[in-house]
Protein backbone atom coordinates (compact mmCIF):
# COMPACT_ATOMS: atom_id res chain seq x y z
CA UNK A 1 0.00 0.00 0.00
CA UNK A 2 1.42 3.38 -1.02
CA UNK A 3 2.14 5.88 1.70
CA UNK A 4 0.47 8.67 -0.29
CA UNK A 5 -2.84 8.57 -2.18
CA UNK A 6 -1.40 10.93 -4.78
CA UNK A 7 2.15 11.21 -6.03
CA UNK A 8 3.62 14.40 -4.54
CA UNK A 9 5.94 16.70 -6.39
CA UNK A 10 9.26 16.36 -4.59
CA UNK A 11 11.67 18.34 -6.75
CA UNK A 12 13.02 20.54 -3.95
CA UNK A 13 13.00 17.74 -1.41
CA UNK A 14 15.03 15.41 -3.63
CA UNK A 15 17.60 18.13 -4.21
CA UNK A 16 17.82 18.83 -0.49
CA UNK A 17 18.25 15.13 0.27
CA UNK A 18 20.97 14.97 -2.37
CA UNK A 19 22.79 17.88 -0.72
CA UNK A 20 22.42 16.39 2.75
CA UNK A 21 24.26 13.29 1.52
CA UNK A 22 27.10 15.41 0.19
CA UNK A 23 30.36 16.20 1.97
CA UNK A 24 29.52 18.66 4.79
CA UNK A 25 31.90 21.42 3.76
CA UNK A 26 31.47 25.11 4.53
CA UNK A 27 29.32 25.72 1.44
CA UNK A 28 26.83 23.00 2.38
CA UNK A 29 26.65 24.11 6.02
CA UNK A 30 26.02 27.67 4.88
CA UNK A 31 22.81 26.59 3.12
CA UNK A 32 21.37 24.31 5.80
CA UNK A 33 18.73 26.81 6.91
CA UNK A 34 17.51 27.27 3.33
CA UNK A 35 17.47 23.51 2.83
CA UNK A 36 15.35 23.02 5.91
CA UNK A 37 12.97 25.71 4.71
CA UNK A 38 12.61 24.02 1.31
CA UNK A 39 11.69 20.69 2.93
CA UNK A 40 9.00 22.33 5.06
CA UNK A 41 7.67 24.40 2.17
CA UNK A 42 7.23 21.48 -0.22
CA UNK A 43 5.84 19.08 2.41
CA UNK A 44 6.65 16.01 0.29
CA UNK A 45 8.26 14.21 3.24
CA UNK A 46 6.05 12.73 5.97
CA UNK A 47 6.00 14.75 9.25
CA UNK A 48 7.78 12.18 11.42
CA UNK A 49 10.57 11.75 8.90
CA UNK A 50 10.75 15.51 8.46
CA UNK A 51 11.38 15.86 12.20
CA UNK A 52 14.30 13.43 11.87
CA UNK A 53 15.73 15.43 8.99
CA UNK A 54 15.41 18.59 11.09
CA UNK A 55 17.48 16.86 13.78
CA UNK A 56 20.18 15.96 11.24
CA UNK A 57 20.29 19.53 9.95
CA UNK A 58 20.52 20.90 13.50
CA UNK A 59 23.37 18.50 14.24
CA UNK A 60 25.31 19.66 11.16
CA UNK A 61 24.69 23.29 12.14
CA UNK A 62 26.10 22.98 15.66
CA UNK A 63 28.78 20.32 15.09
CA UNK A 64 32.36 21.59 14.66
CA UNK A 65 33.33 21.55 10.98
CA UNK A 66 36.25 19.15 11.31
CA UNK A 67 34.17 16.75 13.38
CA UNK A 68 31.30 16.74 10.89
CA UNK A 69 33.67 16.13 7.99
CA UNK A 70 35.54 13.35 9.82
CA UNK A 71 32.27 11.65 10.76
CA UNK A 72 31.13 11.78 7.13
CA UNK A 73 34.33 10.18 5.84
CA UNK A 74 34.25 7.49 8.53
CA UNK A 75 30.63 6.70 7.77
CA UNK A 76 30.47 6.73 3.98
CA UNK A 77 34.04 6.20 2.76
CA UNK A 78 35.26 3.45 5.06
CA UNK A 79 32.75 0.67 4.61
CA UNK A 80 30.86 -0.95 1.76
CA UNK A 81 27.56 -1.35 3.64
CA UNK A 82 27.14 2.43 3.86
CA UNK A 83 28.69 3.33 0.51
CA UNK A 84 26.78 5.97 -1.43
CA UNK A 85 27.95 4.46 -4.72
CA UNK A 86 24.92 2.34 -5.57
CA UNK A 87 26.64 -0.09 -7.92
CA UNK A 88 28.99 -1.01 -5.09
CA UNK A 89 25.99 -2.77 -3.57
CA UNK A 90 24.93 -4.42 -6.83
CA UNK A 91 28.09 -5.28 -8.74
CA UNK A 92 30.89 -4.87 -6.20
CA UNK A 93 34.21 -5.00 -8.04
CA UNK A 94 32.92 -7.16 -10.90
CA UNK A 95 33.32 -6.27 -14.56
CA UNK A 96 29.59 -5.58 -14.80
CA UNK A 97 30.06 -2.32 -12.94
CA UNK A 98 31.69 -0.51 -15.87
CA UNK A 99 28.93 -1.14 -18.43
CA UNK A 100 26.30 -0.29 -15.79
CA UNK A 101 28.02 3.06 -15.21
CA UNK A 102 27.98 3.79 -18.94
CA UNK A 103 24.29 2.89 -19.26
CA UNK A 104 23.35 5.14 -16.33
CA UNK A 105 25.40 8.05 -17.68
CA UNK A 106 23.68 7.65 -21.05
CA UNK A 107 20.29 7.73 -19.29
CA UNK A 108 21.28 11.09 -17.81
CA UNK A 109 22.49 12.43 -21.16
CA UNK A 110 19.25 11.46 -22.94
CA UNK A 111 17.43 13.59 -20.36
CA UNK A 112 19.83 16.49 -20.96
CA UNK A 113 21.95 16.06 -17.81
CA UNK A 114 25.71 15.82 -18.26
CA UNK A 115 28.12 14.92 -15.48
CA UNK A 116 31.00 17.12 -14.49
CA UNK A 117 34.48 15.71 -14.80
CA UNK A 118 35.15 13.23 -12.01
CA UNK A 119 31.49 12.72 -11.08
CA UNK A 120 30.36 9.10 -10.85
CA UNK A 121 26.88 8.36 -12.22
CA UNK A 122 26.03 5.89 -9.44
CA UNK A 123 26.85 8.32 -6.61
CA UNK A 124 23.54 8.72 -4.77
CA UNK A 125 23.52 12.56 -4.66
CA UNK A 126 24.01 12.55 -8.45
CA UNK A 127 21.21 9.99 -8.87
CA UNK A 128 18.89 12.19 -6.80
CA UNK A 129 19.77 15.33 -8.75
CA UNK A 130 18.72 13.50 -11.91
CA UNK A 131 15.56 12.14 -10.30
CA UNK A 132 14.54 15.65 -9.23
CA UNK A 133 14.34 16.65 -12.91
CA UNK A 134 11.79 13.96 -13.74
CA UNK A 135 7.98 14.18 -13.58
CA UNK A 136 6.56 12.94 -10.23
CA UNK A 137 5.38 9.52 -11.47
CA UNK A 138 8.62 8.76 -13.33
CA UNK A 139 10.66 9.99 -10.36
CA UNK A 140 8.83 7.66 -7.97
CA UNK A 141 9.21 4.69 -10.32
CA UNK A 142 12.91 5.42 -10.75
CA UNK A 143 13.41 5.55 -6.98
CA UNK A 144 11.36 2.39 -6.51
CA UNK A 145 13.76 0.48 -8.77
CA UNK A 146 16.54 1.24 -6.27
CA UNK A 147 14.48 0.81 -3.10
CA UNK A 148 16.19 -2.45 -2.11
CA UNK A 149 19.56 -0.68 -2.18
CA UNK A 150 18.22 2.27 -0.19
CA UNK A 151 16.83 -0.13 2.38
CA UNK A 152 20.17 -1.91 2.79
CA UNK A 153 21.98 1.41 3.31
CA UNK A 154 19.20 2.57 5.64
CA UNK A 155 19.65 -0.57 7.77
CA UNK A 156 23.43 -0.15 7.89
CA UNK A 157 23.09 3.49 8.97
CA UNK A 158 20.55 2.57 11.64
CA UNK A 159 22.89 -0.14 12.88
CA UNK A 160 25.53 2.54 13.37
CA UNK A 161 23.04 4.87 15.07
CA UNK A 162 23.59 7.52 12.40
CA UNK A 163 21.10 10.37 11.92
CA UNK A 164 21.84 10.10 8.18
CA UNK A 165 19.47 7.11 8.21
CA UNK A 166 16.65 9.66 8.08
CA UNK A 167 17.69 10.65 4.54
CA UNK A 168 17.45 7.08 3.25
CA UNK A 169 14.18 6.62 5.12
CA UNK A 170 12.79 9.70 3.36
CA UNK A 171 13.91 8.38 -0.02
CA UNK A 172 12.16 5.07 0.58
CA UNK A 173 8.95 6.84 1.49
CA UNK A 174 9.16 9.08 -1.57
CA UNK A 175 9.48 5.87 -3.60
CA UNK A 176 6.25 4.64 -2.06
CA UNK A 177 8.07 2.04 0.03
CA UNK A 178 8.37 1.43 3.75
CA UNK A 179 11.76 1.56 5.44
CA UNK A 180 12.32 -1.94 6.79
CA UNK A 181 15.68 -2.59 8.44
CA UNK A 182 17.33 -5.80 7.28
CA UNK A 183 20.08 -7.84 8.89
CA UNK A 184 23.50 -6.59 7.86
CA UNK A 185 26.39 -9.04 7.74
CA UNK A 186 29.54 -7.94 9.51
CA UNK A 187 32.08 -6.59 7.06
CA UNK A 188 35.82 -6.27 7.24
CA UNK A 189 37.00 -2.65 7.42
CA UNK A 190 38.37 -1.34 4.13
CA UNK A 191 41.71 -0.56 5.80
CA UNK A 192 42.05 -4.23 6.74
CA UNK A 193 41.05 -5.43 3.29
CA UNK A 194 43.62 -3.23 1.54
CA UNK A 195 46.31 -3.27 4.22
CA UNK A 196 49.80 -3.78 2.87
CA UNK A 197 51.94 -6.42 4.61
CA UNK A 198 54.90 -5.28 6.68
CA UNK A 199 58.11 -5.86 4.76
CA UNK A 200 59.83 -9.14 5.78
CA UNK A 201 57.15 -9.74 8.41
CA UNK A 202 55.01 -12.31 6.67
CA UNK A 203 52.52 -11.47 3.94
CA UNK A 204 49.35 -10.80 5.91
CA UNK A 205 46.91 -12.36 8.30
CA UNK A 206 45.56 -14.28 5.33
CA UNK A 207 48.91 -15.25 3.94
CA UNK A 208 52.09 -16.74 5.36
CA UNK A 209 52.94 -16.98 9.04
CA UNK A 210 55.42 -14.61 10.62
CA UNK A 211 59.06 -15.68 10.88
CA UNK A 212 58.78 -16.55 14.58
CA UNK A 213 55.79 -18.83 14.00
CA UNK A 214 55.70 -22.40 12.64
CA UNK A 215 56.05 -22.40 8.89
CA UNK A 216 54.06 -24.79 6.70
CA UNK A 217 56.17 -27.33 4.82
CA UNK A 218 55.07 -28.54 1.41
CA UNK A 219 56.63 -31.83 0.27
CA UNK A 220 56.85 -32.30 -3.47
CA UNK A 221 57.55 -35.89 -4.52
CA UNK A 222 59.99 -36.13 -7.43
CA UNK A 223 58.92 -38.53 -10.20
CA UNK A 224 60.85 -41.80 -10.41
CA UNK A 225 63.26 -42.07 -13.36
CA UNK A 226 62.12 -44.38 -16.12
CA UNK A 227 63.73 -47.83 -16.31
CA UNK A 228 65.64 -46.90 -19.40
CA UNK A 229 67.29 -43.89 -17.83
CA UNK A 230 71.06 -43.95 -17.20
CA UNK A 231 72.32 -43.87 -13.63
C-alpha positions, 0 to 999 in steps of 0.5 A: 500500500502506497504511503500517499494517495497521490504522487507528490511533487518532490523536486526541492526535497530530492535536491535537499536530500541529495545535498544532505548526503554530500560532503559537509563542507562550509558551502553546504553548512552555509545553506542548511537553513535554506534547505530546511525551509525548502523541505517544510515548504514542499511538504513532500516528506512525511511529518515524522521523517521531516522531524528526523531530517530537522534533527540531522540539519541541526546537528550539522549546524552545531557540530564543529566543521572538522568533526562533521567532515571526519564523521562523514568520511568514517561513515560513507568512505570506510565501509561498503555497507554504507557506501553511497555508490549504488553499484557497489551494492549491486556489482561490487568489483565485478566487470559488470560495474563498468557497463552499468556506469555507462548505461546510467550516464547515457540515461542522464544524457538522454534527459539532458543532464551531463556529469561534471568531470570526475562525477560518478553516475552511481553516486547517490547525490548525483542519482537524486539530482537527476531524479529531481528533474523527472515528472513525479510519477517517473521519479517515484518509479525510478526511486522504486527500482533502487528501493532495495539498495536504499533499504540496505543502506538505511539498515546499515546506517541505523545499525551505526546509530547515524542520523543520516538514516533519516535521509534514506528513510525519506527516499524510501517513502518518496518511492512509495516504500516502507523503510524496513531494516534488514540484517546486515552481515559484519564486514571487514574494514576497508583498511584491513582489506587493503592493508599492505603487509609489513616488509619481511614480516610475513605477507598478511593475516591471510597469507604466510605466518610470521618468521617466529611462528611455525612455517608450513612445509610442502613436500613435493615428490619427485617422479621416479626415473624411467627404467631406461634412464642412465644412472 
